[in-house]
Amino acid sequence: MSSTTQPGTRSAVDVRPLARPTATSRLAGRSLSRAVVQVGGLPLIPSALAVAAALVLWQAATDRAVLPPYVLPPPARVLAAWLQLLQNGSLWHHVSATLSEALAGFAIALLVGGLLAYPLAHSETLSRLASPFIATTQAMPMIALAPLLVMWFGLGLTSKVIICALIVFFPILVSTMVGLRSIDRELLEAARSLGASTRQTLWYVELPLAMRPVLGGVRLGLTLAMTGAIVGEFVASDAGLGFLMVLSRTNFDASMVFAAALTMAAISTLMYKFVGWLDQALITW
């Protein structure tokens, strides 16, 4: 294939970092600066209004006694329970336990899924051989598999990390494979015709062009990692937001259950938003 650029072809632009990596660094810095500026201008008012509307409806439901207080406590009582957790120091204890499980499982899934995605995306034979095993990781509901993992690996951190990794692995793997397979083959051929090695093609062509689907999988994986940590803590644990919810439910303390659940939801939302900001910083096209 000729290396001359034809109308509508962007191969010369895509492989330019092979010769000028410093330009790529400067572009990444400018992209990050733009992303920081964009974050400051995010439309927070609609989100704040939505939260305020939900609180008003919640308060109205409790005032009208739609459900008994031990099922649906008023927002003020939930806030008091959350402040109690904050003041006695147990909030950070439980949050740190859940976060350590979720982030460790996510990191393992990201590493394994990313490493497996490249050969599977480039080899149809390997993809067909591995697909039954990959599907098996999602065939059994995790709530049914979690007790077995706790029996095999004990009540400590390991079993929860494995649960999180198994939940996150599939979206990370699939999104990375989709991103790599969606790249125009002509761009890869153009990079190779200009003398790019396999490593250079991966770093300067494939990874940038597959970044958006990959970050989509990362965004989903981070939120699922929190879910996996909570599921593991439901089965057996002595710390974490899931443990706190189980303990509060046993004590019929609905306010504490809501406080723990809303804390988990807030953390998951922040993780989701963080990857969105990262998307803005890394992807400019």
C-alpha positions in Angstrom: 0.0 0.0 0.0 1.4 3.4 -0.9 2.3 5.8 1.9 1.1 8.9 0.0 -2.0 10.5 1.6 -5.1 10.4 -0.5 -8.2 12.7 0.0 -10.1 11.7 3.1 -7.2 9.6 4.4 -5.7 10.5 7.8 -2.9 7.9 8.0 -0.1 10.6 7.9 -1.7 12.3 10.9 -2.1 9.1 12.8 1.5 8.0 12.6 3.1 11.4 13.1 3.9 10.7 16.8 6.4 8.1 15.5 8.6 10.9 14.5 7.6 13.6 17.0 6.8 12.1 20.4 7.4 15.5 22.1 4.5 17.0 20.1 2.2 14.3 21.5 3.3 15.2 25.0 2.5 18.8 24.4 -0.9 17.9 22.9 -1.7 15.7 25.9 -0.9 18.6 28.2 -3.1 21.0 26.3 -5.9 18.4 26.3 -5.6 17.9 30.1 -5.8 21.7 30.5 -8.9 21.9 28.4 -10.5 19.0 30.3 -9.8 20.8 33.6 -11.5 23.9 32.3 -14.4 21.9 31.0 -14.9 20.2 34.4 -15.3 23.6 35.9 -18.0 24.4 33.4 -20.0 21.2 33.8 -23.7 21.7 34.1 -24.0 21.0 37.8 -27.2 23.0 38.3 -29.5 20.3 36.6 -27.9 17.6 38.7 -28.3 19.6 41.9 -31.9 20.3 40.9 -32.5 16.6 40.3 -31.1 15.7 43.7 -33.1 18.4 45.4 -36.3 17.2 43.7 -35.6 13.6 44.9 -35.1 14.9 48.4 -38.4 16.8 48.3 -40.3 13.7 47.0 -38.6 11.6 49.7 -39.6 14.0 52.4 -43.1 14.3 51.1 -43.4 10.5 51.1 -42.3 10.3 54.7 -44.6 13.1 55.7 -47.6 11.4 54.2 -46.5 8.1 55.8 -46.6 6.3 52.4 -44.3 3.7 54.1 -43.6 3.2 57.8 -40.5 4.9 59.2 -38.7 1.6 59.8 -38.9 1.0 56.0 -38.5 4.5 54.6 -36.9 6.9 57.2 -37.0 10.6 56.6 -33.9 12.3 55.1 -33.1 14.1 58.3 -32.8 10.8 60.2 -30.6 9.4 57.5 -28.4 12.4 57.6 -28.1 12.1 61.4 -27.1 8.4 61.1 -24.4 9.4 58.5 -23.1 12.2 60.7 -22.9 9.7 63.6 -20.8 7.4 61.4 -18.6 10.3 60.5 -18.1 11.5 64.0 -17.2 8.1 65.6 -14.7 7.3 62.7 -16.5 4.2 61.5 -17.5 5.7 58.2 -13.9 5.9 56.9 -13.2 2.4 58.3 -16.0 0.9 56.3 -15.4 3.1 53.2 -11.7 2.2 53.1 -12.4 -1.5 53.4 -14.9 -1.4 50.5 -12.7 0.8 48.3 -9.6 -1.4 48.9 -11.5 -4.5 47.7 -13.1 -2.7 44.7 -10.0 -1.0 43.5 -7.8 -4.1 43.9 -10.3 -6.2 42.0 -10.6 -3.6 39.3 -6.8 -3.3 38.9 -6.5 -7.1 38.5 -9.4 -7.2 35.9 -7.9 -4.2 34.0 -4.5 -5.8 33.8 -5.7 -9.3 32.9 -8.5 -8.1 30.6 -6.2 -5.6 28.8 -3.5 -8.2 28.3 -5.9 -10.8 27.0 -7.8 -8.4 24.7 -4.9 -7.7 22.4 -4.2 -11.3 21.2 -7.9 -12.2 21.2 -8.7 -9.1 19.0 -6.0 -10.0 16.5 -6.6 -13.8 16.3 -9.9 -15.2 15.4 -8.7 -18.7 16.3 -7.8 -17.7 19.8 -11.0 -15.8 20.2 -13.1 -18.8 19.3 -11.1 -21.0 21.7 -11.4 -18.6 24.6 -15.0 -17.5 24.1 -16.5 -20.5 26.0 -14.3 -19.8 29.0 -14.9 -16.1 28.9 -18.7 -16.6 28.7 -18.4 -19.0 31.7 -17.2 -16.1 33.9 -20.6 -14.4 33.3 -22.8 -17.5 33.2 -23.2 -18.0 36.9 -24.8 -15.2 39.0 -22.1 -13.8 41.3 -24.4 -13.9 44.3 -24.4 -17.7 43.9 -20.7 -18.0 43.2 -19.7 -15.7 46.1 -20.3 -18.2 48.9 -18.1 -20.7 47.1 -15.3 -18.2 46.7 -15.5 -17.3 50.4 -15.2 -21.1 51.3 -12.2 -21.5 49.0 -10.3 -18.3 49.8 -11.5 -17.5 53.3 -13.2 -14.5 54.9 -10.4 -12.0 54.2 -9.6 -9.6 51.5 -8.7 -12.2 48.8 -12.2 -13.6 48.2 -13.7 -10.1 47.9 -11.0 -9.0 45.4 -11.6 -12.1 43.3 -15.4 -11.4 43.3 -14.7 -7.8 42.1 -12.2 -9.0 39.5 -14.6 -11.6 38.0 -17.4 -9.0 37.7 -15.2 -6.3 36.1 -13.2 -8.6 33.9 -15.9 -9.2 31.2 -16.7 -5.5 30.4 -13.0 -4.6 30.4 -12.1 -7.4 28.0 -15.0 -6.9 25.6 -14.7 -3.2 25.4 -11.0 -3.4 24.7 -11.5 -6.0 22.0 -14.3 -4.0 20.4 -12.0 -0.9 20.4 -9.1 -2.7 18.8 -11.2 -4.5 16.2 -13.0 -1.2 15.2 -9.7 0.4 14.0 -9.5 0.8 10.2 -7.0 -1.8 8.9 -5.7 0.8 6.4 -4.4 2.9 9.2 -2.4 -0.1 10.6 -1.1 -0.9 7.2 0.0 2.7 6.7 1.8 2.8 10.0 3.7 -0.4 9.1 4.5 0.9 5.7 6.2 3.9 7.3 8.4 1.6 9.3 6.5 1.4 12.6 7.2 -1.6 14.8 4.5 -3.7 16.5 5.1 -1.8 19.7 5.0 1.6 18.0 1.8 0.7 16.1 0.1 -0.4 19.4 1.3 2.7 21.3 0.8 5.4 18.7 -2.1 4.1 16.5 -4.1 1.3 18.2 -4.3 2.5 21.8 -5.3 6.1 20.9 -7.9 5.0 18.5 -9.3 2.3 20.9 -9.2 4.6 23.9 -12.9 5.7 23.9 -14.3 2.1 24.0 -11.6 1.2 26.5 -12.6 4.1 28.8 -16.2 3.1 28.4 -15.4 -0.3 29.8 -13.3 1.3 32.6 -16.2 3.5 33.5 -18.6 0.6 33.7 -16.0 -1.6 35.5 -15.4 0.9 38.3 -19.0 1.0 39.2 -19.3 -2.8 38.9 -16.3 -3.2 41.2 -18.2 -1.4 44.0 -21.1 -3.7 43.4 -18.8 -6.8 43.6 -17.3 -5.5 46.9 -20.7 -5.1 48.4 -21.8 -8.6 47.2 -18.7 -10.1 48.8 -19.4 -8.2 52.1 -23.0 -9.4 52.1 -21.8 -13.0 52.1 -19.1 -12.8 54.8 -17.1 -9.8 56.2 -16.3 -7.8 59.3 -15.9 -4.4 57.7 -17.1 -2.5 54.7 -20.3 -0.7 53.5 -21.9 -4.0 52.7 -21.2 -5.4 56.2 -22.6 -2.1 57.6 -25.8 -2.6 55.7 -26.2 -6.2 56.8 -25.5 -5.3 60.4 -28.0 -2.4 60.3 -30.6 -4.5 58.6 -30.2 -7.1 61.4 -30.8 -4.3 63.9 -33.7 -3.0 62.0 -32.0 0.3 61.6 -33.2 1.6 58.2 -31.5 5.0 58.6 -28.1 3.4 58.8 -28.9 1.1 55.9 -29.8 4.2 53.8 -26.7 6.1 55.0 -24.4 3.2 53.9 -26.2 2.7 50.6 -26.2 6.4 49.7 -22.5 6.6 50.6 -21.8 3.7 48.2 -23.9 5.4 45.5 -22.0 8.7 45.9 -18.6 7.0 45.6 -19.7 5.1 42.5 -20.9 8.3 41.0 -17.6 10.1 41.6 -15.7 7.2 40.0 -18.0 7.3 37.0 -17.5 11.1 36.7 -13.8 10.8 37.1 -13.4 8.5 34.1 -15.6 10.9 32.1 -13.2 13.7 33.0 -10.3 11.4 32.0 -12.0 10.8 28.7 -12.1 14.6 28.0 -8.4 14.9 28.9 -7.2 12.0 26.7 -9.5 12.1 23.7 -9.7 15.3 21.6 -11.2 14.0 18.4 
